[in-house]
Amino acid sequence: QVGTRLGGNSVALREFWGVPALLVQNAWLVATLSSARPSRWCLLAFAGSTCLFEACWQFAPFVLLLQMLSLLGAHVLMCLPRRNLGEIAAALVLGTVAALAASFG
């Protein structure tokens, strides 16, 4: 989609790159949640897609905070075991740290 500015036309990339990355990240989250004991590769793919999502969109941490709060709510309602919640939270933090390291060198 092309937007207009004073200097001419520009392409709005941030949100349009962020949405596909969010869909990939959510697909890996669903794959992680669907197994009783997620594999390391699944958790690493979730962490990598989280890193990709944060690299693509500047407002990704707010979406990821809501995602983590919803997982915490699922744990409180006894729909998500504590072990799975901890593994998913660790993968989310790993993805965030990797995105910060990639952003700031």
C-alpha positions as a LaTeX table, in Angstrom:
\begin{tabular}{lrrr}
\hline
Residue & $x$ (\AA) & $y$ (\AA) & $z$ (\AA) \\
\hline
Gln1 & 0.00 & 0.00 & 0.00 \\
Val2 & 1.31 & 3.41 & $-0.92$ \\
Gly3 & 0.90 & 6.35 & 1.43 \\
Thr4 & 1.40 & 10.02 & 0.73 \\
Arg5 & 3.69 & 12.48 & 2.45 \\
Leu6 & 4.79 & 16.00 & 1.80 \\
Gly7 & 7.86 & 14.74 & $-0.01$ \\
Gly8 & 5.98 & 12.31 & $-2.22$ \\
Asn9 & 4.77 & 8.73 & $-2.09$ \\
Ser10 & 6.14 & 6.25 & 0.40 \\
Val11 & 5.49 & 2.61 & 1.20 \\
Ala12 & 4.32 & 1.83 & 4.75 \\
Leu13 & 6.50 & $-1.16$ & 5.57 \\
Arg14 & 6.59 & $-1.53$ & 9.33 \\
Glu15 & 3.07 & $-2.78$ & 9.93 \\
Phe16 & 2.92 & $-4.77$ & 6.70 \\
Trp17 & 6.08 & $-6.68$ & 7.56 \\
Gly18 & 5.01 & $-7.12$ & 11.17 \\
Val19 & 1.69 & $-8.86$ & 10.47 \\
Pro20 & 3.15 & $-11.85$ & 8.55 \\
Ala21 & 5.83 & $-12.20$ & 11.23 \\
Leu22 & 3.09 & $-12.20$ & 13.90 \\
Leu23 & 1.23 & $-14.93$ & 12.02 \\
Val24 & 4.37 & $-17.07$ & 11.84 \\
Gln25 & 5.05 & $-16.48$ & 15.52 \\
Asn26 & 1.47 & $-17.43$ & 16.44 \\
Ala27 & 1.71 & $-20.57$ & 14.31 \\
Trp28 & 4.77 & $-21.67$ & 16.29 \\
Leu29 & 2.99 & $-20.79$ & 19.53 \\
Val30 & 0.03 & $-23.00$ & 18.56 \\
Ala31 & 2.45 & $-25.79$ & 17.63 \\
Thr32 & 4.13 & $-25.39$ & 21.02 \\
Leu33 & 0.83 & $-25.41$ & 22.89 \\
Ser34 & $-0.58$ & $-28.39$ & 21.01 \\
Ser35 & 1.96 & $-30.84$ & 22.40 \\
Ala36 & 2.02 & $-31.91$ & 26.04 \\
Arg37 & 5.81 & $-31.67$ & 26.09 \\
Pro38 & 7.10 & $-29.31$ & 23.36 \\
Ser39 & 10.41 & $-30.19$ & 21.76 \\
Arg40 & 13.45 & $-27.94$ & 21.92 \\
Trp41 & 13.26 & $-27.31$ & 18.19 \\
Cys42 & 9.68 & $-26.10$ & 18.50 \\
Leu43 & 10.64 & $-23.76$ & 21.36 \\
Leu44 & 13.68 & $-22.48$ & 19.43 \\
Ala45 & 11.52 & $-21.87$ & 16.36 \\
Phe46 & 9.09 & $-19.97$ & 18.59 \\
Ala47 & 11.96 & $-17.90$ & 19.99 \\
Gly48 & 13.31 & $-17.24$ & 16.49 \\
Ser49 & 9.93 & $-16.16$ & 15.19 \\
Thr50 & 9.53 & $-13.90$ & 18.22 \\
Cys51 & 12.88 & $-12.32$ & 17.36 \\
Leu52 & 11.78 & $-11.88$ & 13.75 \\
Phe53 & 8.49 & $-10.30$ & 14.85 \\
Glu54 & 10.24 & $-7.84$ & 17.14 \\
Ala55 & 12.74 & $-6.95$ & 14.42 \\
Cys56 & 9.95 & $-6.23$ & 11.94 \\
Trp57 & 7.65 & $-4.07$ & 14.02 \\
Gln58 & 8.50 & $-1.48$ & 16.63 \\
Phe59 & 5.28 & $-2.05$ & 18.62 \\
Ala60 & 5.70 & $-5.83$ & 18.84 \\
Pro61 & 6.56 & $-5.84$ & 22.58 \\
Phe62 & 3.07 & $-4.58$ & 23.41 \\
Val63 & 1.47 & $-7.41$ & 21.41 \\
Leu64 & 3.82 & $-9.93$ & 23.00 \\
Leu65 & 2.93 & $-8.62$ & 26.47 \\
Leu66 & $-0.75$ & $-9.23$ & 25.73 \\
Gln67 & 0.13 & $-12.67$ & 24.40 \\
Met68 & 2.04 & $-13.54$ & 27.56 \\
Leu69 & $-0.75$ & $-12.21$ & 29.78 \\
Ser70 & $-3.26$ & $-14.38$ & 27.95 \\
Leu71 & $-1.03$ & $-17.41$ & 28.50 \\
Leu72 & $-0.80$ & $-16.48$ & 32.19 \\
Gly73 & $-4.59$ & $-16.28$ & 32.27 \\
Ala74 & $-4.78$ & $-19.76$ & 30.72 \\
His75 & $-2.47$ & $-20.99$ & 33.47 \\
Val76 & $-4.60$ & $-19.34$ & 36.19 \\
Leu77 & $-7.69$ & $-21.03$ & 34.73 \\
Met78 & $-5.76$ & $-24.34$ & 34.88 \\
Cys79 & $-5.73$ & $-24.78$ & 31.09 \\
Leu80 & $-1.95$ & $-24.53$ & 30.74 \\
Pro81 & 0.52 & $-26.45$ & 32.94 \\
Arg82 & 3.13 & $-24.47$ & 34.81 \\
Arg83 & 6.00 & $-26.26$ & 33.07 \\
Asn84 & 4.71 & $-25.32$ & 29.60 \\
Leu85 & 4.12 & $-21.73$ & 30.71 \\
Gly86 & 7.71 & $-21.50$ & 31.97 \\
Glu87 & 9.16 & $-22.97$ & 28.78 \\
Ile88 & 7.11 & $-20.63$ & 26.57 \\
Ala89 & 8.04 & $-17.62$ & 28.72 \\
Ala90 & 11.73 & $-18.56$ & 28.53 \\
Ala91 & 11.51 & $-18.87$ & 24.73 \\
Leu92 & 9.77 & $-15.49$ & 24.56 \\
Val93 & 12.51 & $-13.88$ & 26.66 \\
Leu94 & 15.19 & $-15.58$ & 24.53 \\
Gly95 & 13.61 & $-14.16$ & 21.37 \\
Thr96 & 13.40 & $-10.70$ & 22.89 \\
Val97 & 17.03 & $-10.76$ & 24.03 \\
Ala98 & 18.11 & $-11.94$ & 20.57 \\
Ala99 & 16.14 & $-9.09$ & 18.96 \\
Leu100 & 17.75 & $-6.58$ & 21.33 \\
Ala101 & 21.21 & $-7.98$ & 20.62 \\
Ala102 & 20.58 & $-7.80$ & 16.88 \\
Ser103 & 19.25 & $-4.24$ & 17.14 \\
Phe104 & 21.99 & $-2.79$ & 19.31 \\
Gly105 & 24.89 & $-4.97$ & 18.25 \\
\hline
\end{tabular}
